[in-house]
Amino acid sequence: MTGQTIIVILIAIGLILADSYIIKSLKSALTWRFLHKKWFKKVYWTFAILLLAGFFVSVYIKIGTGQRAAILMVFFLLLVARICILPFLFIDDIRRFFIRLKNKNPEPVQQTAIATNHTATSNPDAIPRSEFLVKAGLLATSLPLVGLGYGIATGVYDYRIQRQTLYLPNLPKKFDGLRLGQISDIHSGSFYNKKAVTGGVEMLMREKADLIFFTGDLVNDMAYEMRDYQDIFSKVKAPLGVYSCLGNHDYGDYSWFYTPADKQKNHQDLLDTHKRLGWNLLVDENHRLKVDGEEIGILGIGNWGLYSRFPKYGRMDLAVKNTDDLPVKLLLSHDPSHWQAQVVPHYPQIDMMFSGHTHGMQFGVRTKEFKWSPIEYVYKEWAGLYHQGAQQLYVNVGYGFLGYPGRVGILPEITIFELKAAPQPVTT
């Protein structure tokens, strides 16, 4: 039995126990008639078991990405609901526990009163649940559900432009002031609104970037997911070209194929899609970008992630080949964990790395002064610009979405950089 299977089984057992506890607690605390009808319990458990079965299917059986995303989204929403109400039920049980202790060990002055009315005070079953606490728990449960629902309705296609001045001391003068655009994590298999997606592309094109980078995850699993969106993203063009790299979802590793040849064909179809879009896909290679006789290097590698669940296909040794003479080297690498794990310690010649992958978990807070998301407990670098000595990293939180079809606080991003040759001013 694999570790993943053990985790899935433990999740299932935990949810069944939680549901049993929640049903019992609601029925004992509230007088709402439907809670005490036989059909309510049957409906609740039927839905819970079907959803749990759907969760198993989404993990172990090949189904469409859209179906998997829908199942996982509903599963996630109801998991959040359980997590929100359980603390209130636990607090109420703790309250009742201490009342029982007090009734079993009354103070001496209370002995006579308790003896004459022992049924009402010494019987633990006579202690009612707090209707207030349970209703407060239900209210707390509704708030994240409303918020997540709002994120589905408004946040998922609410594209925002993040502007960033990028200082590169060795940048040739001909590149000073160049405008560079970046998008990442399109995940075309998740889209359901072509008009909204088109609006984001038009927003990018209005910026008139000289150069554009795409940093991986064109699809969720299958190359055919781009069929309905190829005409939209083929409009992503720039005078100095569009350069792209592969993400962990671009290899078909998360889908089931009849034969290895089928998987290879799917991957080749994805590579061909980049060509049809007119994008310059860089897989463990580099391109010398020339402007009026001056050059910088654009490097791209296959996916390389620090964590074991993400593939390490990229070859930096191949990507940097014959680039020693270039004054500035810009690297496209999908997973930001690659920066600290390999680029910073072993490739100091890389001036700047552009990544995506994290999505900012599609949930959190991001302002000019402050940013937070649960994903920061997994990825130290997860959104925005980072510095390590003379090297820099920018993490784009993504154009599309995966799993949960929404965004709360961490909105889809189009990044526009202005390259500057002057060193970054020192603030005091």
Backbone hydrogen bonds, N-H to C=O, Kabsch-Sander energy under -0.5 kcal/mol:
donor,donor_aa,acceptor,acceptor_aa,energy
6,I,2,T,-2.1
7,I,3,G,-2.2
8,V,4,Q,-2.4
9,I,5,T,-2.5
10,L,6,I,-2.4
11,I,7,I,-2.4
12,A,8,V,-2.2
13,I,9,I,-2.6
14,G,10,L,-2.6
15,L,11,I,-2.4
16,I,12,A,-2.2
17,L,13,I,-2.3
18,A,14,G,-2.3
19,D,15,L,-2.7
20,S,16,I,-2.2
21,Y,17,L,-2.2
22,I,18,A,-2.6
23,I,19,D,-2.6
24,K,20,S,-2.0
25,S,21,Y,-2.3
26,L,22,I,-2.6
27,K,23,I,-2.3
28,S,24,K,-1.7
29,A,25,S,-1.3
30,L,26,L,-2.4
35,L,32,W,-0.9
36,H,32,W,-0.6
36,H,33,R,-1.7
37,K,34,F,-1.1
40,F,37,K,-0.6
41,K,37,K,-1.0
42,K,38,K,-1.6
43,V,39,W,-3.0
44,Y,40,F,-2.9
45,W,41,K,-2.4
46,T,42,K,-2.3
47,F,43,V,-2.5
48,A,44,Y,-2.5
49,I,45,W,-2.5
50,L,46,T,-2.3
51,L,47,F,-2.6
52,L,48,A,-2.1
53,A,49,I,-2.6
54,G,50,L,-2.4
55,F,51,L,-2.0
56,F,52,L,-2.0
57,V,53,A,-2.5
58,S,54,G,-2.7
59,V,55,F,-1.3
60,Y,56,F,-2.6
61,I,57,V,-2.7
63,I,61,I,-0.7
68,R,64,G,-2.6
69,A,65,T,-2.8
70,A,66,G,-2.3
71,I,67,Q,-2.5
72,L,68,R,-2.6
73,M,69,A,-2.2
74,V,70,A,-2.3
75,F,71,I,-2.6
76,F,72,L,-2.6
77,L,73,M,-2.5
78,L,74,V,-2.3
79,L,75,F,-1.9
80,V,76,F,-2.3
81,A,77,L,-1.9
82,R,78,L,-2.2
83,I,79,L,-2.4
84,C,80,V,-2.0
85,I,81,A,-1.8
86,L,82,R,-2.3
88,F,85,I,-0.5
89,L,85,I,-1.7
90,F,86,L,-2.6
91,I,87,P,-2.5
92,D,88,F,-2.0
93,D,89,L,-2.0
94,I,90,F,-2.5
95,R,91,I,-2.4
96,R,92,D,-2.3
97,F,93,D,-2.2
98,F,94,I,-2.1
99,I,95,R,-1.6
100,R,96,R,-2.2
101,L,97,F,-2.1
102,K,98,F,-2.1
103,N,99,I,-2.3
104,K,100,R,-2.1
105,N,101,L,-1.4
110,Q,107,E,-2.0
111,Q,108,P,-1.5
114,I,110,Q,-2.2
115,A,111,Q,-2.4
116,T,112,T,-1.7
117,N,113,A,-0.9
118,H,115,A,-0.6
120,A,117,N,-0.7
121,T,117,N,-1.1
122,S,118,H,-2.2
123,N,118,H,-0.6
126,A,123,N,-2.0
127,I,124,P,-1.7
129,R,28,S,-0.5
131,E,129,R,-0.8
134,V,130,S,-2.0
135,K,131,E,-2.4
136,A,132,F,-2.5
137,G,133,L,-2.2
138,L,134,V,-2.1
139,L,135,K,-2.3
140,A,136,A,-2.6
141,T,137,G,-2.0
142,S,138,L,-1.7
143,L,139,L,-1.5
145,L,141,T,-1.1
146,V,142,S,-2.7
147,G,143,L,-2.6
148,L,144,P,-3.1
149,G,145,L,-2.3
150,Y,146,V,-2.5
151,G,147,G,-2.0
152,I,148,L,-1.5
153,A,149,G,-2.1
154,T,150,Y,-2.7
155,G,150,Y,-0.7
155,G,151,G,-0.7
156,V,151,G,-1.1
158,D,155,G,-1.2
159,Y,157,Y,-1.8
160,R,412,P,-2.7
162,Q,160,R,-0.6
162,Q,414,I,-2.4
163,R,161,I,-0.6
164,Q,416,I,-2.4
166,L,164,Q,-0.5
166,L,418,E,-2.7
167,Y,165,T,-0.6
168,L,166,L,-0.5
168,L,420,K,-3.0
171,L,168,L,-2.4
175,F,172,P,-1.8
176,D,172,P,-0.5
176,D,173,K,-1.2
177,G,419,L,-3.6
178,L,175,F,-2.1
180,L,178,L,-0.6
180,L,417,F,-2.4
181,G,211,L,-3.1
182,Q,415,T,-2.4
183,I,213,F,-2.2
185,D,216,G,-2.2
186,I,217,D,-0.7
187,H,217,D,-2.1
188,S,218,L,-2.2
190,S,187,H,-2.3
191,F,188,S,-1.0
197,V,193,N,-2.1
198,T,194,K,-2.6
199,G,195,K,-1.9
200,G,196,A,-1.6
201,V,197,V,-1.8
202,E,198,T,-2.6
203,M,199,G,-1.8
204,L,200,G,-2.0
205,M,201,V,-2.4
206,R,202,E,-1.9
207,E,203,M,-0.6
207,E,204,L,-1.1
208,K,205,M,-1.5
210,D,179,R,-2.0
211,L,179,R,-1.5
212,I,241,G,-1.9
213,F,181,G,-2.9
214,F,243,Y,-2.7
215,T,183,I,-1.8
216,G,245,C,-0.5
225,E,222,M,-1.5
226,M,223,A,-1.8
227,R,224,Y,-1.8
229,Y,226,M,-1.3
230,Q,226,M,-1.4
233,F,229,Y,-2.3
234,S,230,Q,-1.6
235,K,232,I,-1.3
236,V,233,F,-1.4
237,K,235,K,-1.2
240,L,210,D,-2.9
241,G,238,A,-1.7
243,Y,212,I,-2.7
244,S,280,N,-2.2
245,C,214,F,-1.4
246,L,301,I,-0.6
250,D,247,G,-1.7
251,Y,248,N,-0.7
252,G,249,H,-0.7
255,S,252,G,-1.3
263,K,259,T,-1.5
264,Q,260,P,-2.4
265,K,261,A,-2.3
266,N,262,D,-2.2
267,H,263,K,-2.1
268,Q,264,Q,-2.5
269,D,265,K,-2.7
270,L,266,N,-1.7
271,L,267,H,-2.1
272,D,268,Q,-2.4
273,T,269,D,-1.6
274,H,270,L,-1.5
275,K,271,L,-1.3
276,R,272,D,-2.4
277,L,273,T,-2.1
278,G,274,H,-0.6
278,G,275,K,-1.0
279,W,274,H,-2.3
280,N,242,V,-3.3
281,L,279,W,-1.0
282,L,244,S,-3.0
283,V,281,L,-0.6
284,D,282,L,-0.6
284,D,300,G,-0.9
285,E,300,G,-1.9
287,H,298,I,-2.6
289,L,287,H,-0.8
289,L,296,I,-2.5
290,K,288,R,-0.6
291,V,294,E,-2.6
294,E,291,V,-1.8
296,I,289,L,-1.7
297,G,328,V,-3.1
298,I,287,H,-2.8
299,L,297,G,-0.5
299,L,330,L,-3.4
300,G,285,E,-2.4
301,I,332,L,-1.8
305,G,311,P,-1.2
310,F,307,Y,-2.1
313,Y,303,N,-2.8
313,Y,311,P,-0.6
314,G,303,N,-1.8
318,L,315,R,-0.5
319,A,315,R,-1.9
320,V,316,M,-2.3
321,K,318,L,-0.9
323,T,320,V,-1.4
326,L,323,T,-1.8
330,L,297,G,-3.0
331,L,352,M,-3.2
332,L,299,L,-3.1
333,S,331,L,-0.7
333,S,354,F,-2.3
334,H,246,L,-0.6
338,H,335,D,-1.8
339,W,336,P,-1.4
340,Q,336,P,-0.7
341,A,337,S,-1.7
342,Q,338,H,-2.2
343,V,338,H,-2.0
344,V,339,W,-3.1
346,H,342,Q,-1.8
347,Y,343,V,-2.5
350,I,347,Y,-1.9
351,D,329,K,-1.4
351,D,349,Q,-0.7
352,M,329,K,-1.6
353,M,392,Q,-1.8
354,F,331,L,-3.0
355,S,394,Y,-2.8
356,G,334,H,-2.7
358,T,356,G,-2.0
361,M,358,T,-2.2
362,Q,359,H,-2.2
363,F,360,G,-1.6
364,G,408,V,-2.1
365,V,372,W,-3.2
367,T,370,F,-3.5
372,W,365,V,-2.8
376,E,373,S,-2.1
377,Y,374,P,-1.7
378,V,375,I,-1.9
379,Y,375,I,-3.0
380,K,378,V,-0.5
382,W,380,K,-0.7
384,G,395,V,-2.5
386,Y,393,L,-2.9
388,Q,391,Q,-2.7
391,Q,388,Q,-2.1
392,Q,351,D,-1.7
393,L,386,Y,-2.3
394,Y,353,M,-2.4
395,V,384,G,-2.3
396,N,355,S,-2.4
396,N,394,Y,-0.6
399,Y,184,S,-3.2
400,G,184,S,-0.5
400,G,185,D,-2.6
404,Y,402,L,-1.1
406,G,404,Y,-1.9
407,R,151,G,-1.3
408,V,362,Q,-2.2
409,G,407,R,-0.5
410,I,408,V,-0.7
411,L,409,G,-0.9
413,E,398,G,-2.5
414,I,160,R,-2.4
415,T,182,Q,-2.5
416,I,162,Q,-2.7
417,F,180,L,-3.7
417,F,415,T,-0.5
418,E,164,Q,-1.8
419,L,178,L,-2.7
419,L,417,F,-0.5
420,K,166,L,-2.7
427,T,425,P,-0.6
